[in-house]
Amino acid sequence: MSLKNCIFIYWLVLLGIFMTLMVLYGGILLKNSRNEILDNADTIAEHYGMQIDKDIFSMMEAVNAIYVNNLYYMKIRTRNLDDYEWIGAAYYLERSLGEKADSLDYMGGMFFYDEKRNSMRSVYSDFEFSGIKTELDREVKKVLEGTADIQKKYSFTIYEGECYLIYFFKTGDQYLGFVINLDRYFEVDENLGIFYVFQRNVIAECGKTYTTEKEVEKALNSDRVYIGHRGDILIPVELENLDLELVFSFGTLKLSDIWKKPDLWMFVILTPVISFVFFIIIYYKIRSIILHPIEHITFRINEMKEHEKESGQTKKTESVQIEEFVLINKRIDEVLEQMIRLQKDKFEEEQRVREVQMQYYQLQINPHFFLNCMNTISLLLNNHSLDAANDMIRSFSSYFRYIFRDQKKPVTVEKEIREIRAYCNIYSLKGGFPILLQTDVKEEAAKCQIPILCIQTFVENSVKYAAKAGGILKIKIQAGIISDEAGGRRLSICISDNGSGYPDEMLEELNRPVMDFQFRSYHVGIDNLKYRIYLMYQETAKWYFYNSPYGGAISEITLPEVKTENESFDY
């Protein structure tokens, strides 16, 4: 795994942990915000419940006080008054009711109703309500009429779309009680509705709500707060002074209400976004700072591999204003430059070693041929074969001019074969046995370059080991261009003779690659040639040694095709 990937993975892990913490914190904020909304709703419900319980208790106390202590009401209730007396008592009773009604802080009032006389006396507070008081009295009378003779009772009525709580005492034909407009009392709106529940049954509903009676029943059975299927918040409140339960239905708990909170926007939305951008910037800055010296090293190493060490081609890495990294890069450049110099010195030293080795091999080869030729000339002169000696000297001089040239420079196949003819002529004069040299060299192969003595070494080997007394030595040289497996062009050279072939133990050794410097006293010519070829072509050169089924040794060499321009083909 690369350092870039490691930094990126660690950054992702850190960012993931941070974002997870932010999400958890946001979840806590959401939960707290939700709980805050529920707590506010619960507080409102408790407040309304306590307030209505207090006000109902106050009105009940007022009704009880009039019922027990008011002389005018007691006179009306206990005596059989004539019309004149009844009117007087009703007048003063109405004034007593008015004193309490005037002190109310909500729309409500006190009433007295004599069913026998069909006389309704009521006093209401000055707060607004829908409709008119006389019509409201008629609605109250409808509730009162027909009730059984009970001491006290409460009921509800709907008038002009508004809900009224009616509480009263009944004694005979007289009713004494109070009325409260609940819609005006609670200031209900589209976000608040109230269900009035008596003995687990909804008896009235105030305000607009989508809550069903089943949900109201579930709310009454819940611990405190119940959330309806549409998100309504249902909170039941039980009154202490009245056998009645109120179920407050607050508007839908919408996420939009929660998102309106600025602190939630700050910590759940704005902070993570800003933090993410900040982390992105920090990631790229840290990666740039940490990877700067590494990228510098990588580039310089690649530069060394590509041999692009010119100052004009040096890549300018990003400027990092950190003294330690500037110093590191400077030291890296110094070390790499020193490595480059050492590599160059090593390469030059290897080249010098190769040249010394090649010169050593050439010195091994040249004296060998030189001594053979000198011995042959000496024998011809001793035998008084002057014409043969002159021919031998001409061939000798031509051949040695050829081999004493710069041995590091290659020659063409054409030149090599021309000198082989001179070489064969030398041995024919020396040994007195004929050599039949056959050549099959394609024109395009004749212009290709080869190491000097590349073919002659094998011809010499055939002359030494394949010549038979009284027979003709046949040597055949073939050269052409072939294609390798990759589609490249290669020079193929094949040298064969009609001798007895290579010994089996010698074939195994000859086919073994030669890739290092060796001192030997046998097979010097072939080993020297193989190592010289390796120094020049490395693994791109191949050789094969085997025997023909019909007798004779065969040597094949394949080399990369290297042509020489303006060479003539003339044997």
HELIX and SHEET records of a PDB file:
HELIX    1   1 LEU A    3  ASN A   69  1                                  67    
HELIX    2   2 LEU A   71  THR A   78  1                                   8    
HELIX    3   3 ASP A   83  ASP A  102  1                                  20    
HELIX    4   4 LYS A  133  LEU A  144  1                                  12    
HELIX    5   5 LEU A  182  PHE A  186  1                                   5    
HELIX    6   6 GLU A  213  ASN A  221  1                                   9    
HELIX    7   7 LEU A  255  TRP A  259  1                                   5    
HELIX    8   8 PRO A  262  LEU A  264  1                                   3    
HELIX    9   9 TRP A  265  LEU A  270  3                                   6    
HELIX   10  10 THR A  271  LYS A  305  1                                  35    
HELIX   11  11 SER A  311  GLN A  313  5                                   3    
HELIX   12  12 GLU A  323  ASN A  382  1                                  60    
HELIX   13  13 LEU A  386  ILE A  403  1                                  18    
HELIX   14  14 VAL A  413  GLY A  431  1                                  19    
HELIX   15  15 GLU A  443  ALA A  446  1                                   4    
HELIX   16  16 GLN A  456  TYR A  465  1                                  10    
HELIX   17  17 ASP A  504  LEU A  510  1                                   7    
HELIX   18  18 VAL A  524  TYR A  537  1                                  14    
HELIX   19  19 GLN A  538  THR A  540  5                                   3    
SHEET    1   A 5 SER A 119  TYR A 124  0                                        
SHEET    2   A 5 GLY A 108  ASP A 114 -1                                        
SHEET    3   A 5 GLN A 174  ASN A 181 -1                                        
SHEET    4   A 5 GLU A 162  THR A 171 -1                                        
SHEET    5   A 5 LYS A 152  TYR A 159 -1                                        
SHEET    1   B 5 ASN A 201  CYS A 206  0                                        
SHEET    2   B 5 LEU A 192  PHE A 198 -1                                        
SHEET    3   B 5 GLU A 245  PHE A 250 -1                                        
SHEET    4   B 5 ILE A 233  GLU A 238 -1                                        
SHEET    5   B 5 TYR A 226  ILE A 227 -1                                        
SHEET    1   C 2 VAL A 411  THR A 412  0                                        
SHEET    2   C 2 GLN A 449  ILE A 450 -1                                        
SHEET    1   D 5 ILE A 435  VAL A 441  0                                        
SHEET    2   D 5 LEU A 473  SER A 483  1                                        
SHEET    3   D 5 ARG A 489  ASP A 497 -1                                        
SHEET    4   D 5 ALA A 553  PRO A 560 -1                                        
SHEET    5   D 5 LYS A 542  ASN A 547 -1                                        
END                                                                             
